Amino acid sequence: MNLKNTIKMQLIDTHTHLYVEAFDEDLSLVMERAFASGIKHFFIPAIDSTYMERMYALEASYPDQIHLMAGLHPTHVKENYEVELDLVEAQLKERKFCAIGEIGMDLYWEKDFIKEQQIAFSRQITLAKQYGLPIVIHCREAFDEVFEVLEQHRGVDLFGIFHCFTGTLEQAKRAIALNFKLGIGGVVTFKNGKIDQFLKEIPIEFILLETDAPYLAPVPHRGKRNESSYLTLIAEKVASCYAVSLDVIAQRTSENAVSIFKNQKINF
């Protein structure tokens, strides 16, 4: 892709873990490459309390571009999950966040705490409603279980993003019917990703772009560390799926992000 053309675009990475150890050596260069590629805003999901200070430090370094979430990741729901959730509640009382995330259920990496994952997911949805925030859902091999919890909370005050959506078209329609948008990441560039086969059947107003950096790098970087500048590769693939220009995808997905994270100041 021609970088000169990319710079004109204004993109939003709606899901990137820029504070994790994978970026300790070269974060400033990673950010420079992202800015040069037209990435203007970065939405940062939480994992657990051990990363809290790292997240705050990232925000302090880039206060106008970084937007933090609060939450407990489902694979980090362990014996101490109630303590962790209490810390999430304490954070929400102290300051503003853009969303509750990433939360949800994961039956691929973690099957020992399924009940606890359900409880943590439900409790954090309640918190999101209390603070009028969107939720950002992690769902891996757990669509039935996630939908079961969401149905219990169905309502106009339930909204957000299915992060790294890898489900079927029918699951996509069900998520949209529950007031969610779909986060499209590097998987859309994979030969076996499948979502590219039906993405055009989902109206553009229901999709967002994300990297999930440092994970799930798009082709041609698959298997390597992902970074936010690679969002342009994802945008390019999505544009080809919809048979529209890159500028159209950039504009529409950015508008969609603004509509979800409406409590944030997002300037271009």
DRENZA-841084 format. One line per 3 residues: their letters; for each residue x, y, z of C-alpha. Coordinates in Angstrom, 1 decimal, always signed. Example, Ala and Ser with C-alpha at 12.3 -4.5 7.8 and 13.67 -1.06 7.14 Angstrom:
2
as) +12.3,-4.5,+7.8 ~ +13.7,-1.1,+7.1
***
This chain:
268
mnl) +0.0,+0.0,+0.0 ~ +1.2,+3.5,-0.8 ~ +1.9,+5.2,+2.5
knt) +1.3,+8.7,+1.0 ~ -2.3,+7.7,+0.3 ~ -2.7,+6.1,+3.7
ikm) -1.6,+9.3,+5.5 ~ -4.7,+11.1,+4.2 ~ -7.0,+8.6,+5.9
qli) -8.2,+9.0,+9.4 ~ -8.7,+5.7,+11.1 ~ -9.6,+4.5,+14.6
dth) -8.1,+1.4,+16.2 ~ -11.0,+0.4,+18.4 ~ -9.1,-2.4,+20.1
thl) -5.3,-2.5,+20.8 ~ -3.3,-3.5,+23.8 ~ -0.4,-1.0,+23.4
yve) +0.5,-1.2,+27.1 ~ +1.6,-4.9,+27.2 ~ +5.1,-6.1,+27.4
afd) +5.4,-6.8,+23.7 ~ +5.8,-3.0,+23.1 ~ +8.2,-2.2,+26.0
edl) +11.2,-1.8,+23.7 ~ +9.8,+0.4,+20.9 ~ +6.4,+1.9,+21.9
slv) +7.3,+5.3,+20.6 ~ +8.2,+3.9,+17.2 ~ +5.0,+1.9,+17.1
mer) +3.1,+5.0,+17.8 ~ +4.9,+7.0,+15.2 ~ +4.2,+4.4,+12.6
afa) +0.5,+4.4,+13.6 ~ +0.2,+8.2,+13.4 ~ +2.0,+8.2,+10.0
sgi) -0.5,+5.6,+8.8 ~ -3.5,+7.8,+9.7 ~ -4.4,+6.1,+12.9
khf) -5.7,+9.0,+15.1 ~ -7.3,+7.3,+18.1 ~ -6.7,+4.1,+20.0
fip) -9.2,+2.4,+22.3 ~ -7.5,+0.3,+25.0 ~ -9.1,-2.7,+26.6
aid) -8.3,-3.8,+30.1 ~ -7.0,-7.2,+31.2 ~ -6.8,-7.2,+34.9
sty) -5.5,-5.1,+37.8 ~ -1.8,-6.0,+37.2 ~ -1.9,-3.9,+34.0
mer) -3.6,-0.9,+35.5 ~ -0.5,+1.3,+36.0 ~ +0.7,+0.4,+32.5
mya) -2.6,+1.6,+31.0 ~ -2.5,+4.9,+33.0 ~ +1.1,+5.5,+31.9
lea) +0.2,+5.0,+28.3 ~ -2.7,+7.4,+28.6 ~ -0.4,+10.0,+30.3
syp) +2.0,+9.8,+27.3 ~ -0.7,+10.2,+24.7 ~ -3.6,+11.9,+26.5
dqi) -5.4,+13.1,+23.3 ~ -5.2,+9.8,+21.4 ~ -5.6,+7.0,+24.1
hlm) -9.0,+6.0,+25.4 ~ -9.0,+3.5,+28.3 ~ -11.5,+0.8,+29.2
agl) -12.1,-0.8,+32.6 ~ -12.8,-4.5,+33.0 ~ -11.7,-8.0,+33.7
hpt) -10.8,-10.2,+30.8 ~ -12.5,-13.6,+30.9 ~ -9.3,-15.6,+30.7
hvk) -8.2,-13.7,+33.8 ~ -11.3,-14.7,+35.8 ~ -9.7,-16.9,+38.5
eny) -10.3,-17.7,+42.2 ~ -9.8,-14.0,+43.0 ~ -12.3,-12.7,+40.4
eve) -14.5,-11.0,+43.0 ~ -11.5,-9.0,+44.3 ~ -10.7,-8.0,+40.7
ldl) -14.3,-6.9,+40.0 ~ -14.3,-4.8,+43.2 ~ -11.2,-3.1,+41.8
vea) -13.0,-2.4,+38.5 ~ -15.9,-0.9,+40.4 ~ -13.4,+1.3,+42.4
qlk) -11.8,+2.5,+39.2 ~ -15.2,+3.5,+37.7 ~ -15.9,+5.6,+40.8
erk) -12.6,+7.4,+40.6 ~ -12.5,+8.5,+36.9 ~ -14.1,+8.2,+33.4
fca) -13.6,+5.3,+31.0 ~ -14.7,+4.9,+27.4 ~ -16.2,+1.4,+27.9
ige) -16.3,-1.8,+30.0 ~ -14.0,-4.2,+28.3 ~ -12.8,-6.5,+27.3
igm) -15.3,-8.8,+29.0 ~ -17.2,-11.9,+28.0 ~ -16.4,-15.6,+27.9
dly) -13.6,-17.8,+26.6 ~ -14.0,-21.5,+26.4 ~ -10.9,-22.0,+24.2
wek) -8.2,-21.0,+26.7 ~ -10.1,-21.4,+29.9 ~ -12.7,-24.0,+31.0
dfi) -12.0,-24.3,+34.7 ~ -13.9,-21.1,+35.6 ~ -17.0,-21.2,+33.3
keq) -19.5,-20.3,+36.0 ~ -17.2,-17.6,+37.3 ~ -16.8,-16.2,+33.8
qia) -20.6,-16.0,+33.5 ~ -21.0,-14.2,+36.8 ~ -18.2,-11.8,+36.0
fsr) -19.6,-11.1,+32.6 ~ -23.1,-10.4,+33.9 ~ -21.8,-8.2,+36.8
qit) -19.8,-6.1,+34.4 ~ -22.7,-5.6,+32.1 ~ -24.6,-4.3,+35.0
lak) -21.8,-1.9,+35.7 ~ -21.8,-0.7,+32.1 ~ -25.5,+0.0,+32.3
qyg) -25.0,+1.9,+35.6 ~ -22.5,+4.2,+34.0 ~ -24.1,+4.4,+30.6
lpi) -21.1,+2.8,+28.9 ~ -20.8,+0.3,+26.0 ~ -19.3,-3.1,+26.6
vih) -16.6,-4.7,+24.5 ~ -17.0,-8.4,+24.3 ~ -14.4,-11.1,+24.1
cre) -16.0,-14.3,+22.7 ~ -14.0,-17.4,+21.8 ~ -15.8,-20.7,+21.3
afd) -18.5,-19.4,+23.5 ~ -21.2,-17.7,+21.3 ~ -24.1,-19.7,+22.9
evf) -22.9,-18.9,+26.4 ~ -22.3,-15.2,+25.6 ~ -25.7,-14.8,+24.0
evl) -27.4,-16.5,+26.9 ~ -25.9,-13.8,+29.3 ~ -26.7,-11.0,+26.9
eqh) -30.3,-12.0,+26.5 ~ -30.7,-11.7,+30.3 ~ -29.6,-8.0,+30.0
rgv) -31.4,-7.2,+26.7 ~ -32.5,-3.6,+26.4 ~ -31.8,-0.2,+24.9
dlf) -29.1,+0.4,+27.5 ~ -27.2,-2.7,+26.4 ~ -24.8,-1.8,+23.5
gif) -21.3,-2.2,+22.4 ~ -18.9,-4.2,+20.3 ~ -18.3,-7.9,+19.6
hcf) -14.5,-7.6,+19.5 ~ -12.6,-9.7,+16.9 ~ -15.8,-11.1,+15.5
tgt) -15.2,-14.6,+14.1 ~ -18.7,-16.0,+14.1 ~ -21.1,-16.9,+11.4
leq) -23.4,-14.6,+9.4 ~ -26.4,-15.7,+11.6 ~ -24.4,-15.0,+14.8
akr) -23.5,-11.6,+13.3 ~ -27.2,-10.8,+12.7 ~ -28.0,-11.9,+16.2
aia) -25.3,-9.7,+17.7 ~ -26.6,-6.7,+15.6 ~ -30.1,-7.4,+16.8
lnf) -28.9,-7.0,+20.4 ~ -27.5,-3.6,+19.6 ~ -23.9,-4.5,+18.9
klg) -21.4,-3.6,+16.2 ~ -18.8,-6.0,+15.0 ~ -15.0,-5.5,+15.5
igg) -13.2,-6.6,+12.3 ~ -9.5,-7.4,+12.7 ~ -6.7,-9.3,+11.1
vvt) -8.7,-12.5,+10.8 ~ -10.5,-11.0,+7.8 ~ -7.2,-11.2,+5.9
fkn) -6.7,-14.9,+6.7 ~ -7.4,-17.5,+4.0 ~ -9.3,-19.6,+6.6
gki) -10.9,-16.7,+8.3 ~ -14.3,-17.1,+6.6 ~ -15.7,-13.8,+7.6
dqf) -14.5,-12.2,+4.4 ~ -16.9,-14.5,+2.6 ~ -20.0,-12.9,+4.0
lke) -18.9,-9.5,+5.3 ~ -20.5,-7.6,+2.4 ~ -23.9,-8.9,+3.6
ipi) -23.5,-6.9,+6.9 ~ -24.3,-3.2,+6.4 ~ -21.2,-1.1,+6.9
efi) -22.8,+0.9,+9.7 ~ -22.4,-2.2,+11.9 ~ -18.7,-2.7,+11.6
lle) -15.6,-1.2,+13.2 ~ -11.9,-1.7,+12.6 ~ -9.4,-3.0,+15.2
tda) -6.0,-4.7,+15.4 ~ -6.1,-6.4,+18.8 ~ -2.3,-5.7,+18.7
pyl) +0.0,-7.4,+19.5 ~ -2.2,-10.4,+18.6 ~ -3.7,-11.6,+15.3
apv) -1.5,-9.6,+12.9 ~ -3.0,-9.4,+9.4 ~ -1.5,-10.9,+6.3
phr) +1.4,-10.5,+5.3 ~ +2.5,-10.2,+9.0 ~ +0.5,-13.2,+10.2
gkr) +2.3,-15.0,+13.0 ~ +4.4,-11.9,+13.9 ~ +3.7,-9.1,+16.4
nes) +0.8,-7.0,+15.4 ~ +0.7,-3.2,+15.8 ~ -1.8,-0.5,+15.2
syl) -0.3,+0.8,+11.9 ~ -1.4,-2.5,+10.4 ~ -5.0,-1.3,+10.7
tli) -4.5,+0.0,+7.1 ~ -4.1,-3.6,+5.8 ~ -7.3,-4.6,+7.6
aek) -9.1,-1.5,+6.1 ~ -7.8,-2.4,+2.7 ~ -9.2,-5.9,+2.9
vas) -12.6,-4.7,+4.2 ~ -12.8,-2.2,+1.4 ~ -12.3,-5.0,-1.1
cya) -15.0,-7.0,+0.5 ~ -17.5,-4.2,+0.2 ~ -16.1,-3.1,-3.2
vsl) -15.7,+0.5,-2.0 ~ -12.8,+2.9,-1.7 ~ -10.4,+2.8,+1.3
dvi) -11.6,+6.4,+2.1 ~ -15.2,+5.2,+2.4 ~ -14.2,+2.5,+4.8
aqr) -12.1,+4.9,+6.9 ~ -14.8,+7.5,+7.1 ~ -17.7,+5.1,+7.8
tse) -15.9,+2.9,+10.4 ~ -14.6,+6.0,+12.2 ~ -18.2,+7.4,+12.3
nav) -19.3,+4.1,+13.7 ~ -16.7,+4.2,+16.4 ~ -17.7,+7.7,+17.4
sif) -21.3,+6.5,+17.7 ~ -20.3,+3.8,+20.1 ~ -17.8,+5.8,+22.2
knq) -20.0,+8.8,+22.4 ~ -18.7,+9.9,+25.8 ~ -15.2,+10.5,+24.4
kin) -13.7,+13.5,+22.7 ~ -12.6,+12.3,+19.3 ~ -11.1,+14.9,+17.1
f) -9.5,+14.5,+13.7
***
